[in-house]
């Protein structure tokens, strides 16, 4: 078990001890996150304790609390790490097509593939969807992660060969992000073999989404478009 004072010195002032101290800090942090995720998957988010997480990570309980004030903080680190690890594949999406439907399909598919081994954990976290919960995807604590995720939808819209009215372009990333969250929620509880029902849902719903976006510029649909924009603004406020 690492010496607690050494852990604290390294974490508080890694530059004073050189790159090795920073590396040890990151290693310890990763150990704690990995141990926590294993326990969350085995015992559930609620049942796992910080003491058990520290023991699984082979660090002192004080070290665990030094890096993470709570289990919520570990989940936020998991979200952040997931986003960074998915980034290369998400970036590749933009180099292969300008078709909005295909781009959206690939963006969502990358996330489902990444979180495949964490479905049980995500299911447990759905009980914390209230924005007052730090681990909620709608919370203040996850805002930066949420905004970075929405940026992928903004880019998908920007490179798309679809003609999208400017007033809709502003709120469309939020709409598409919410659509994605609905798909992920369906996928989490999809008991079909290899979650084939989710694949079917994505195929069918994205055809509808793409068609509605394409038709949104028609004069006949302008009043409906304004209603959608007003609805999104109401939710944002």
Residue pairs with C-beta under 8 A, 6 or more apart in sequence:
1 58
1 59
1 60
2 28
2 58
2 59
2 60
2 63
4 60
4 62
4 63
7 28
7 59
7 60
7 63
7 66
8 63
8 66
9 17
9 21
10 17
10 21
10 22
10 24
10 25
10 28
11 25
11 28
11 66
11 67
13 21
14 21
14 22
14 25
15 21
15 22
28 57
28 59
28 63
28 67
29 67
29 77
31 57
31 58
31 59
32 53
32 54
32 57
32 59
32 63
32 64
32 67
32 68
32 74
33 74
33 77
33 78
33 81
34 57
35 53
35 54
35 56
35 57
36 48
36 53
36 56
36 57
36 68
36 71
36 74
36 78
37 74
37 78
37 118
37 121
38 56
39 48
39 52
39 53
39 56
40 48
40 121
40 124
41 117
41 118
41 120
41 121
42 48
43 52
44 124
45 71
45 75
45 121
45 124
45 125
45 128
46 124
48 71
50 61
50 64
50 65
50 68
50 70
50 71
51 61
53 64
53 71
53 74
54 60
54 61
54 63
54 64
57 64
68 74
68 77
72 133
72 134
72 135
72 141
73 134
75 125
75 134
75 135
76 134
76 135
76 141
76 142
76 145
79 135
79 142
79 145
80 145
82 114
82 115
83 145
83 148
83 149
85 114
86 110
86 111
86 114
89 110
89 114
90 107
90 110
90 152
93 103
93 106
93 107
93 110
93 152
93 156
94 103
94 155
94 156
94 159
96 102
96 106
97 103
97 106
98 159
98 160
98 161
99 160
99 161
100 156
100 157
100 160
100 161
100 162
100 210
100 213
101 206
101 207
101 209
101 210
103 156
103 159
103 160
104 153
104 156
104 176
104 206
104 209
104 210
105 202
105 203
105 206
107 152
107 153
107 156
107 180
108 180
108 183
108 184
108 202
109 202
111 180
111 184
112 184
112 187
112 195
112 198
115 122
115 184
119 187
119 188
122 184
122 188
123 188
123 189
125 135
126 185
126 188
128 135
128 136
129 136
129 137
129 138
130 136
131 138
131 139
131 140
132 139
133 139
134 141
134 142
135 141
135 142
136 142
137 146
137 181
138 146
146 177
149 177
150 173
150 174
150 177
151 173
153 172
153 173
153 176
153 177
153 180
154 173
156 176
157 164
157 169
157 172
157 173
157 176
162 210
162 213
162 214
163 214
163 217
164 172
164 213
164 216
164 217
165 216
165 217
165 225
167 225
167 226
167 229
168 213
168 216
168 225
168 228
168 229
170 229
171 228
171 229
171 232
171 233
172 213
174 232
174 235
174 236
175 228
175 232
176 209
179 205
179 209
183 198
183 201
183 202
183 205
186 197
186 198
186 201
187 195
187 198
190 197
190 198
192 198
215 221
216 225
